[in-house]
Amino acid sequence: MSNTINKKYNFDNTIYILFFFFIIIFIKFSTVSAKANTYKIVDLEISKPYDNNFDKEKVIDKAFEKAFEELILKITTIEKDKIKNITNLKSIYSLVDSFSIVDEKFAENKYVSKFDVEFNKKELFNYLGKKNIFPSIPKEKNLLLIPILINSEKNEVLLFSENTFYVNWNKYNERYFLLNYILPNEDIEDINLIKKNIYNIEDYNFEEIVSKYEIDDYIILILFQKKNTFNALIKSNLNNKLIISNKKFDWDENETEKTIIKDLKFELENQWKKLNIINVSIKLPITLSVNSKNYDLVKALEKKFYDLDLVSNYFIDSISNEKIIYKIIYNSTPDKFINEFSNTNIKLNTANSIWSVE
């Protein structure tokens, strides 16, 4: 009898140890995933003269400053020359999760290196929130751009290869740009449609042209030129939202074709970022349970948490041999959180106060 009790005790003890080990594995898995939820700048090239004053620490300092600048330009509408007003090197260091030098070489008395710098998203958002700066989701977007140049003095329309903005639009880019522009083909039908509607071009909806391309988002850029002055009418259809804006340029020694195109791109980038702003002041708590025995589902769920920019934090609240209960902090509304899972294999049941994954 005693031997039987000992066997049962040993068996129960083994189950307890395995279950305890299981808990540790999942807690570690969650912690690593949460910590890995960072914004990363890759292949950032830094060069410094290699002389008697060379200091590698200063190279790293410069890499951190440039990486922070690039990230801020990607996720906010702050102008480049104002970034120094919101931070300092010490603060930047506190926001860096990790970095690596992926390549380095010496050439022509210069030290050239490439860095990967990871920023902790949670710390970064907290930092920006204290300065009343709302970041945006750094989401890339492919869209159609139809640029039309109208010379008002000569009463002529310049399209496609005749239009310098069409020809050179994709030549001038920055690493932090999120919008990828697809230019239309030189279709004779499109040319005739535009010329046919030239006298009401500001009201023309371009549906006949846009419908030929399998792209939901598009921008109609109409530039009216009078001598060296350009008035730009911009009609942006982004995320099914129509945005109309105007900009004026004077083409002189200060405003070149390159600067005009970049200025227009900055305007469009800011329009896109404003549509994707993360309001960190919204902290929606969500409690979600998942079957702890379905390892693949748990793994997929945590990967989804990692991928969602609006998830500012998540952790395991409790765990058993039946369920894992997560606590999630979400920077938007319940409907948006549910919608994030609409095109996935992860099905949410929101009927009870504790939501579940099916």
C-alpha angles and dihedrals in degrees: 000000000000090000090054092051091050091051091050091047092050091048092050090045090053091052090049092051092048091048091048089050089049090054092050092050093052095044090050090046091052094046093050092048092049092049091047090057093106141134110245132202111199136196093010107172120216125180131188133174110264103225140118090294095054113133119178092202089062089053089055090047090053091047091053092048093048092045091051091048092051093048093048091050088051098050105030139043092235113134117245096243091054099054093089088060092065102047151018135209094265091055092047091053090054090056097050116101097184143331139197137192103231096181138006136175144163117234133161093350091309133114110219122186139167121221137197109204123187122199123200106245096207094050092043093052092047090050093050091043091058088056091048092246117140113207125213131227106264093230119161118221135195114213142166118250121197109188118191124185117200120189101208094191096052093034092229134135119222114202135180112326090015090056115081091203091056092047096047104029097104095042095078115062141142127218091242097053113119101189120087112198125215113196121210123251120256093260114174090213091056091048091052092046092053093045090047091055097037094116092056096030093131091061099036110113098207091217093139090058099037093050090065090068124066092228123115096198124062143160127214109204115190116184118193111200124200112171104307096340123099124194110194123204110195122194109185124187104192123163088349090302120122115219121184120193140159134215133181127211135182112210105220138120089299098044110052130169088265095052093046092052092046092047090052091048091050088053092051093044090054092049089054094046092050089057090055102044116149111218100210090186087073107082108176112186114215126185114204132178129202134181105268092207093061098081095174091053092048090050092049091048094052091047088054091051088051092051096048111093091196091061102091095177143354136176142167110269096184140348136200138163087271107038146016113211116206129196112209130187110208125189097215144035129312091245092056091049091052091047090055088069097043096100097040136084089246108099119198124211108202098172094108134049088256106055119217138206117232 
